[in-house]
């Protein structure tokens, strides 16, 4: 297979000023792509892209406002649609806005992609669509779907269905990814890794309520590289899982970070409940 060149390709990245979006933007810039970012810049700022924003086109853009699309150029080769409510906790705080952003916003982007004759539309969904308690591990793409646990996963599954519908009706090339727990630089402080690192730095200890839950953690650059490879490959449609394939407990991570910073590690559930009998 001939390796695709991103040189001079015009790429639109919604949510490009966010955690994963900023890493994706930087990576594709290094490959020679011409990047336009759509994000709620007036709300999220440009902190995550400050080091390279002068090499981008950055637009303060609400994907729920259809009139905004009339002002947008119509010659993008690839669209990576990362904009949306990405935290289940944030989603539940305002589920009406969550569904509007993750479902109606995705529909608006798909409609724009069709009018734009986009070569490929890339949609990152979530591994939360497999449910809170997996039927088996490691989870593969054939694992049963269960969105009954939270509305966030339901909204992302509806986004997937919209992508498949636009592929069927309009022959829009798509790729759907289901992301496991991505971590790395520029991640917002309310997420797990930044929370316990800041805990270690500021309080001189790491406290975790329950060290038993396990997650599939994947470094952000690996997530981005997988997304780019999927976009490059014309045989890929998805849904495709992006994860490390390895389960790691919350406790293991907490202990590792505590050791790295030479601070105390506490498992609060053990202190409250006492040792298991």
C-alpha positions as CSV (number, residue, x, y, z in Angstrom):
1,X,0.0,0.0,0.0
2,X,1.3,3.4,-1.0
3,X,1.7,5.6,2.1
4,X,-0.6,8.7,1.9
5,X,1.0,12.1,2.1
6,X,-0.7,14.8,4.2
7,X,1.3,17.5,2.6
8,X,-1.0,20.4,1.7
9,X,-4.2,18.4,2.5
10,X,-6.9,20.7,3.9
11,X,-8.1,19.3,7.2
12,X,-10.9,20.6,9.4
13,X,-10.8,19.6,13.1
14,X,-13.7,20.4,15.3
15,X,-12.8,20.6,19.0
16,X,-9.2,21.1,17.8
17,X,-8.3,23.4,20.7
18,X,-9.1,20.6,23.2
19,X,-7.0,17.8,24.7
20,X,-7.0,15.2,21.9
21,X,-7.7,17.8,19.2
22,X,-4.7,19.8,20.0
23,X,-2.4,16.8,19.7
24,X,-4.1,15.7,16.5
25,X,-3.6,19.3,15.1
26,X,0.0,19.4,16.0
27,X,0.7,15.9,14.5
28,X,-1.0,16.7,11.2
29,X,0.8,20.1,11.0
30,X,4.1,18.3,11.3
31,X,3.0,16.1,8.4
32,X,2.4,19.2,6.2
33,X,-1.4,19.4,6.4
34,X,-3.2,22.8,6.4
35,X,-5.4,22.8,9.5
36,X,-8.5,24.7,10.3
37,X,-9.8,24.4,13.9
38,X,-13.4,25.0,14.9
39,X,-13.9,25.3,18.6
40,X,-15.7,27.5,21.2
41,X,-12.6,29.5,21.6
42,X,-14.4,32.2,23.6
43,X,-15.1,29.5,26.2
44,X,-12.2,27.1,26.1
45,X,-9.4,29.5,25.0
46,X,-6.3,28.6,23.1
47,X,-4.0,27.4,25.9
48,X,-3.5,23.9,24.5
49,X,-2.5,25.2,21.0
50,X,-0.6,28.3,21.9
51,X,2.7,26.9,20.8
52,X,1.6,26.3,17.2
53,X,-1.6,28.3,16.7
54,X,0.1,30.8,14.4
55,X,0.4,27.9,11.9
56,X,-3.4,27.2,12.0
57,X,-6.6,28.8,11.1
58,X,-8.6,29.0,14.4
59,X,-12.2,29.9,14.3
60,X,-14.5,30.6,17.3
61,X,-17.4,28.4,16.1
62,X,-20.5,26.9,17.5
63,X,-21.5,23.8,15.5
64,X,-25.1,24.1,16.7
65,X,-25.6,27.3,14.8
66,X,-26.3,26.3,11.2
67,X,-25.9,29.8,9.9
68,X,-22.2,29.6,10.9
69,X,-21.6,27.0,8.2
70,X,-22.5,29.5,5.4
71,X,-19.3,31.4,6.3
72,X,-17.1,28.4,6.2
73,X,-15.0,27.4,3.2
74,X,-16.1,24.3,1.3
75,X,-12.9,22.6,0.2
76,X,-11.8,20.4,3.1
77,X,-10.3,17.0,2.2
78,X,-10.7,15.5,5.7
79,X,-12.9,16.3,8.7
80,X,-12.1,15.1,12.2
81,X,-15.2,15.7,14.3
82,X,-13.9,15.8,17.9
83,X,-16.2,18.6,19.2
84,X,-18.7,17.5,21.8
85,X,-19.4,16.9,25.5
86,X,-16.7,14.3,26.2
87,X,-17.2,13.8,30.0
88,X,-20.1,11.6,31.3
89,X,-20.2,13.8,34.4
90,X,-20.4,17.0,32.4
91,X,-23.0,15.5,30.2
92,X,-25.3,14.6,33.1
93,X,-25.1,18.2,34.4
94,X,-26.9,19.4,31.3
95,X,-28.1,16.4,29.3
96,X,-30.2,18.6,27.0
97,X,-27.2,20.5,25.9
98,X,-25.2,17.3,25.8
99,X,-27.6,15.6,23.3
100,X,-27.8,18.8,21.2
101,X,-24.1,19.0,21.0
102,X,-23.3,15.3,20.5
103,X,-26.2,14.5,18.2
104,X,-27.5,17.6,16.5
105,X,-23.9,19.0,16.3
106,X,-22.7,15.8,14.6
107,X,-25.6,15.9,12.2
108,X,-24.7,19.5,11.2
109,X,-21.1,18.4,10.6
110,X,-22.2,15.4,8.5
111,X,-24.4,17.7,6.4
112,X,-21.6,20.1,5.9
113,X,-19.3,17.2,4.9
114,X,-21.7,16.0,2.2
115,X,-22.0,19.5,0.8
116,X,-18.2,19.8,1.0
117,X,-17.6,16.6,-0.9
118,X,-15.3,15.6,2.0
119,X,-13.0,12.6,1.2
120,X,-13.4,11.2,4.7
121,X,-15.3,12.0,7.9
122,X,-13.6,10.7,11.1
123,X,-15.8,10.4,14.2
124,X,-14.4,9.4,17.6
125,X,-17.0,7.6,19.7
126,X,-16.4,6.0,23.1
127,X,-15.8,2.6,24.6
128,X,-18.5,3.5,27.1
129,X,-21.0,2.2,24.5
130,X,-20.0,-1.3,25.7
131,X,-21.5,-0.6,29.1
132,X,-20.2,-0.2,32.7
133,X,-19.6,-3.9,33.2
134,X,-18.2,-5.7,30.2
135,X,-19.4,-9.2,29.3
136,X,-15.8,-10.2,28.6
137,X,-12.3,-8.8,28.3
138,X,-10.5,-7.7,26.3
139,X,-13.4,-6.0,24.7
140,X,-13.5,-6.3,21.0
141,X,-15.8,-4.6,18.4
142,X,-18.2,-7.5,18.6
143,X,-18.9,-6.9,22.3
144,X,-22.6,-6.2,23.0
145,X,-23.6,-2.6,23.1
146,X,-25.2,-1.3,26.4
147,X,-25.9,2.4,26.6
148,X,-28.4,2.0,29.5
149,X,-25.8,3.1,32.1
150,X,-25.5,6.8,31.1
151,X,-26.9,9.2,28.6
152,X,-23.4,10.2,27.4
153,X,-22.8,6.8,25.8
154,X,-26.2,6.9,24.2
155,X,-25.5,10.2,22.6
156,X,-22.2,8.9,21.2
157,X,-24.0,5.7,19.9
158,X,-26.5,8.0,18.2
159,X,-23.6,9.9,16.6
160,X,-22.3,6.5,15.3
161,X,-25.7,5.7,13.8
162,X,-25.8,9.1,12.1
163,X,-22.4,8.5,10.5
164,X,-23.5,5.1,9.2
165,X,-26.8,6.6,7.9
166,X,-24.9,9.4,5.9
167,X,-22.6,6.7,4.5
168,X,-25.5,4.7,3.3
169,X,-27.6,7.6,2.0
170,X,-25.0,9.9,0.7
171,X,-22.0,7.6,0.2
172,X,-20.0,9.7,2.6
173,X,-16.7,7.9,3.5
174,X,-16.5,7.6,7.2
175,X,-14.4,6.1,10.0
176,X,-15.8,5.5,13.5
177,X,-13.4,5.0,16.4
178,X,-14.3,3.9,19.9
179,X,-11.8,5.4,22.3
180,X,-10.8,3.9,25.6
181,X,-9.3,6.0,28.4
182,X,-6.9,8.4,26.8
183,X,-4.4,10.4,28.9
184,X,-1.4,12.6,28.5
185,X,-0.2,16.3,28.4
186,X,-2.8,19.0,28.1
187,X,-5.6,16.9,29.7
188,X,-8.0,18.9,31.8
189,X,-7.4,18.7,35.5
190,X,-10.7,17.0,36.4
191,X,-9.6,13.8,34.7
192,X,-7.9,11.0,36.6
193,X,-4.3,11.3,35.7
194,X,-4.1,15.1,36.2
195,X,-6.1,14.9,39.4
196,X,-3.7,12.5,41.2
197,X,-0.6,14.1,39.8
198,X,-1.8,17.5,41.2
199,X,-2.7,15.8,44.4
200,X,0.8,14.4,44.8
201,X,2.4,17.8,44.0
202,X,0.1,20.0,46.1
203,X,-0.8,17.8,49.1
204,X,2.2,15.5,49.2
205,X,0.1,12.3,49.0
206,X,-2.1,10.4,46.7
207,X,-5.6,9.3,48.0
208,X,-7.9,7.1,46.0
209,X,-11.3,6.0,47.2
210,X,-11.3,2.6,45.5
211,X,-8.2,1.2,44.0
212,X,-9.9,-1.9,42.4
213,X,-11.6,-0.6,39.2
214,X,-9.6,-1.3,36.1
215,X,-9.3,0.7,32.9
216,X,-7.7,0.5,29.5
217,X,-5.4,3.5,29.5
218,X,-3.9,4.7,26.2
219,X,-1.4,7.6,25.7
220,X,-2.8,10.5,23.7
221,X,-0.1,10.2,20.9
222,X,-1.0,6.6,20.4
223,X,-4.7,7.5,20.1
224,X,-3.9,10.3,17.6
225,X,-1.6,8.0,15.5
226,X,-4.3,5.4,15.3
227,X,-6.9,8.0,14.2
228,X,-4.5,9.2,11.5
229,X,-3.8,5.7,10.2
230,X,-7.5,5.0,10.0
231,X,-8.0,8.2,8.0
232,X,-5.3,7.2,5.6
233,X,-6.6,3.7,5.0
234,X,-9.4,3.5,2.4
235,X,-10.4,0.0,3.6
236,X,-11.2,1.2,7.2
237,X,-14.7,2.1,8.3
238,X,-15.2,0.9,11.8
239,X,-16.3,1.0,14.5
240,X,-12.7,0.3,15.6
241,X,-11.5,0.3,19.2
242,X,-8.5,2.4,20.1
243,X,-7.0,1.2,23.3
244,X,-3.9,-0.4,24.7
245,X,-5.5,-3.8,25.1
246,X,-4.3,-4.0,28.7
247,X,-6.3,-3.6,31.9
248,X,-4.6,-1.5,34.7
249,X,-6.2,-0.9,38.1
250,X,-6.7,2.6,39.5
251,X,-4.7,1.5,42.5
252,X,-1.7,0.5,40.3
253,X,-1.7,3.9,38.7
254,X,-2.0,5.7,42.0
255,X,0.8,3.7,43.6
256,X,3.1,4.3,40.6
257,X,2.5,8.1,40.7
258,X,3.0,8.2,44.5
259,X,6.3,6.3,44.1
260,X,7.4,8.7,41.3
261,X,6.8,11.7,43.5
262,X,8.0,10.0,46.6
263,X,4.7,10.6,48.5
264,X,2.3,8.5,50.5
265,X,-0.4,6.4,48.9
266,X,-3.8,5.9,50.6
267,X,-6.7,3.7,49.6
268,X,-9.6,5.3,51.4
269,X,-12.0,2.5,51.0
270,X,-9.7,0.2,53.0
271,X,-9.3,2.7,55.7
272,X,-13.1,3.1,56.1
273,X,-14.0,-0.5,55.7
274,X,-11.0,-2.1,57.2
275,X,-9.1,-5.1,55.7
276,X,-11.1,-7.6,53.7
277,X,-12.2,-10.7,55.7
